[in-house]
Amino acid sequence: EVPMARYSVGAYTYEDDSSIPQICDEVTGSPVSFGSKLISQERGDTVTVEAMGVRLVNGSLIPFVVASMDAAKLFEYKINAEKSADTGEWVLAGYWVVS
């Protein structure tokens, strides 16, 4: 079962099966997908991608992931993708895919 995209617009969240732009990690260029394990360059911890979607930020649709820490799943991070100046791809700055 493929989790649905989550859209957050203001205080409201919607789920649907819309396509989500491909997001890659900034370090290796590997595609990020549901269940991907990512390492944070800043903290060195591992998080798992639990959801992906797009949200409206300053009038533009920005892809994002929701990731949780593996250990206890107590903390969820919403990580916005950024448009790479070099490649034009959406990337997760400061994270790389380990599996």
Secondary structure, DSSP 8 states (H G I E B T S, - for coil): ----EEEEETTEEEEE------EEETTT--B--TT-EEEETTT--EEEEEEEEEEEETTEEEEEEEEEETTTS--EEEEE-EE-TTT--EEETTEEE--
